[in-house]
Amino acid sequence: MSPFFAAIALFILPSPPLAPRAPHDIDSPFGVRTDFYYWLRDSEDPRVIEYLEAENLYAEAFFTENGDIRETLISEMADRLPSEDASVPWELDGWWYGTRYEAGADYPVYFRCMGAPDGPESILFDMNELARDREYFSIEGLSVSPDGFIVSLCIDTLGDHRGMIVFLDTRTGAFLPDTLDNTSSDMAWGADSRTFLFGTLDETRRTAGFSRYALGSGESPLEVFFEADSTFWPWMYESRSREWIIIGTESTDTSEYCLIGTDDAGADPSLVFPREQGVLYSLEFAGDSLYILTNRDALNFRLQRTLPPGCPEITEVLPHDPDVLLEGMVGFRNRLVVMDRSLGRQGLRILAIPEGEWLRVALPDEPASVYSSSNHEYDSDSFRFEFSSFVTPWSTVSCDLFTGELTFLKTDSVAGYDPSLYETEFLMAPAPDGEMVPVSLVYRRDLFSAGGNPLLLYGYGAYGYSNDPMFSSSALSLLDRGFVYAIAHVRGGQELGRRWYLDGRLLSKKNTFTDFIVCAEYLGETGWCDPDRMFGMGESAGGLLIGAVANMRPDLWRGLVAGVPFVDVVTTMMDESIPLTTGEYSEWGNPADRIFFDYMLSYSPYDNVAPVDYPAMLVNAGLYDSQVGYWEPAKWVASMRHTGTGSEPLLFITNMGAGHGGSSGRYSWLEDIANQYAFLIELAGTDL
């Protein structure tokens, strides 16, 4: 370690780390930009690791010198988790599969039972054993062969989504010698239980195509599908009927699908509908038909039916509704479930096959998150989903496909949690252009005082991802200390339909940032918090949001938390060697076009660091992050340290053993959250 960084490590110097500046010119068709911290991209340079470690030590000093409460937070968050826990088993081909956590374990055990949930049990594998001596371990995907004898696992040991597929023989409990490297998590089986299709990665770690492998043959895989257009990202899955392997490929606004019959898995893919710029569609088999959700002449999508594959006759099943977004579907032998959204609320409706009556499911009347979950059996008479709200812990729910009746199979146990103590609200904040921006919030009613509470405002606003309310047992550590927690449903998501997304991307991206600011101002002005204790948080593309509002309104925030933030927009979008870049031109714009170059440059957080008094900030990164390179937040922090004029703490923590999602274990993950919450609590001055 260099003398400078060693001095910081020993805390001889009271000042924070200052990364050396080294000018590096970045060429573009529109001139040269100078980047003084470009050198931080090279993780093989010992100075880079030294700098990251010095920043980690500096952050550690902040916590220890300010009455460190992280251990208290970790302890209380861990205490809310059940020491032992198990999922609700799900059925596939006569077996019932599930996971369970044994006392104090970081990872689950995978098991299955024969014939019924309470049938004879066999352990498939213990993830704790697979993860032993590894700092990070994740199972990115799992698939069971049709005969039930082989389980394929896609594992990631760094957090960079560069997978390795291994095969478990359930008859012996041993892993086969077959191993596939540099894979995505996409997997599918032929009907013979030997033909195996999997995703392959290109040099940028984009899923570029799919190959076929004969299990046990020792032969090299053969390419089945290749996506030559780097702005598209393909994926693959098996139909629920197990009769088809479905290959989809999609950019932000255009999609295309192919089919392979599982009984002839060696055949070439058969095209369903060719790609057409601006037309998105998705497929689902139900009954003997192929159902299609498409945005062709339908902004919020419409539902159609045809016969597989490639039948020219198309029947309209559900026409376009400008007030209802059709978000997805799940098909069964006798029913089709359609997931929709209206006025920010998710809904479910069920269609009798082929075109019978529609049945609307009566979901609990509260803003919530609803996700299809573990629906593997085609002949099932029930649809399973996960349900959660700010006050309802995650619940596994079964919906009768014929009556719509709901049965809560399991609700997560949260030690010491009393839902009657908490109150939720749904508000609309007026934006200057006349739009009303939704805000969801939750607080502890006995600790609430109008205009007196600290408030944490969370935002995302990208890719059409709707950021719905959901339960977090960890967040109770903030609510129980008087925080109000709120989500700003800013443009860039799809909470208010497809137009809400389109109005927060490309040349309308700044609406995402101004919406977030509007929500913060509205909450402060209407007494939902103490305006002097307003905090903001966002992660990944939401970290871009946080970086942008830090530059636009540094005065508005007591503190900001930016997790793995996408903050070096122009340089990243000009570098096609970085994962995700080319596939995101339709989200952010292609900087080879002067209009998009100038627009991105106008809001890119790193390019707009200014000599202003920034609020207190905590920034997180993952050394192996393949979605947002660690160097983006590292450069951003280094630039703010050099240029910013304020005296508020600026902390930068890099997880040296993980990627975009942070730590992988259920307890080790709490350490990342504890850092963030300790930072907020310290700044808010709330009781410990």
Steps between C-alpha positions, in 0.01 A plus 500: 500500500630845409601731787208733426234232521674331792476825693129511438464138603661583835288813529807716544344747259165643608398576144316257268676314217585713197551304181782630278389686187640382168354657186370253242344620176182329381431553133153540355359627170417819688832583659738379766402468867765473769446245777737544795403173668485264205789303650265363767353263238804273518444262791835335419676822600601461868427869556133439422456231763694711748270794435184291539630349823596844628147623433360199685721576798401865494133402507573259783656785696187711452279232651728414792560865586128578498370246750488200268153343508549254216528196725180606673327530164633168371391328820146638497456435126630144538271444799198578283593220261384152602802290590336211318274553201363316198331585174163361395584199280407517132411217263675383184445162334378330817773637724461781753803729522593747772771675697557546870741686723638305791581673826730798444592396144588764241374292205213255447484123460320382184277193533215318332224265610349217302133519404385760754636788712517264797628203300839330541769769496842499338762774528617627162785714631599728785592841361704571814733216405534626142575851629751389760821709499356735238440866567217503246279222366176520307283255309394702197276231355375145558328256265384138540512250214163356387584158649581667833844342527724800421499852648701764315633793702646825372731632771676834540794522742594867456179693440591590143231280340757292315343165566614140513246222449539173691278191508379314809397135467210464744542122507851515645510850650825563311580759238576371151834580334320711236567872554411795278687829551431863412125453492187696575232355727278405203444122492257262329469122457397286208238231564773232500658650818840494328475788255575819692487857370675785680593866459847615395666834576701727274804702605278768656309235702187556296301183435584466131337171410417141592680173449395135512688243706453123520537416868768241567631501144812705562437664164532873446174697511344607168362848448121509452429871499715811479386860543723706273343833595679610817209730593289187561517265797367146448361261762354149505258291707280192480124527457301385800367211293860390437416466132694805387828679552439872457776733386435872525724792410425861579625856500323762707228545237516202258469124551501171313432135595590153372379155602663156518292192575642308796429168328742609224738719698768454236293692244563859397287772664176592324422873481164614640485864383800685356626805686353832399648822636288633785285187537525306826328170559518208743373142481323255729347160433158426650278212400587416140563862405777753495406830665673824409530830684597769249526876484427509127252789471452466876712714732397303811500166312218275384447124519473277193486125429638277227602136453867401527715540315465768237124477437396807299155517661496731802199551727454808718440394861537819702511835319718795594386709795671840539438484876626146566851368439524127425825395670526124465326164483528144631341215305354168615313213336159654569563860598708808413593747776563859388677748727405863446537844656264795535556825692817354647330187638578149381215264414431143387237366263441142385377387159328166450662321203456544211287817517259468787412744775746730673526476879643796693697396810427702815846585635546659844411869480839661554788618278719193473741287301365192322733249330423171328690230688577130453230424244663199339215252454297549180200298620467691825165633620666781698725797431765590756634847564698697756326793667648775715427858603664750731321336795432145377807272513577295190228241456464200270143499371308239302218616271237249390492526119129418485361711787765765559506415871827588674676284757800638689731199516770674698582847632857570601554498872643826636589484868359786706310656208161657577336624176249711696780743589559606139303716261525529122396779265476549124546861385531693174760776469435767234778546243550835322391351165161400642576134568418351839782282631394212729665459839457204734610532861498319832570614854451398859193689614599534868832659401362735238486876556397725211809677368730331750618167362799409287395356165673265258377536140585210269494517120592304190327607178649302210434213258128511569557335838215579739626554852204368698471504881629187667581389851852525637568370849831687490323831438330464840833612647436840341125517561545409867739794535246746363586498131232533237580281199367602159524389138479758223342329200681720253478494124716231347300230680163370383287565808263713291527298181734484206493876438642554851805303392537664160488843665803413715750367246721626217446876448241508780731346761522815709134455595618215724720739696259793519220265611716381789574857603130590475409210728761602758383861499135397526564268795691774681241770428202288605638396839597143429851565628746748638630669180843529661518123538412391147697204368509342155601151389529317170693207359641419155293712257347642817855597597508710183187669633675573830809635324290725280295650784820550703619733225162659429392567861784436744326727751190279524658202673642430843657190350498273196573130454603383153533124458709370206408820314511544122658845508751517213232493233676639193830313533326171572253535214790573263683181602354198321736265684306551824214260576151638431617807305376423150178347627414824676521744212119495485482582872752784526586577137801440280770761567614469137197720432575863598152556643534210743864575574420855609190396695676224694793732565261754649387266780780243543592533871874451448513758222312758706687496830524863605660712775189489720423387854386144443288331766638211702527197275559127527592327173526123453673290234582135430845411372361229270197695384439423131199732471649821639879491516636582846704776336191710425420575866874505582566772242189692604601503867858597412373790291266624773784482753712718272234746382229514766517781752296363789606341825238225526628141514549323167542125547582242235478128579599231250399141565826330402339159461172560319333657201190702417270333753731524800567213738334166425413348840185596690701614805806643325264707286382675817845653543452702182164629623639576845760733344229694322263520795775594748595785269140625483437465872820683589411794274138508612602514865228254602514295816712188468 
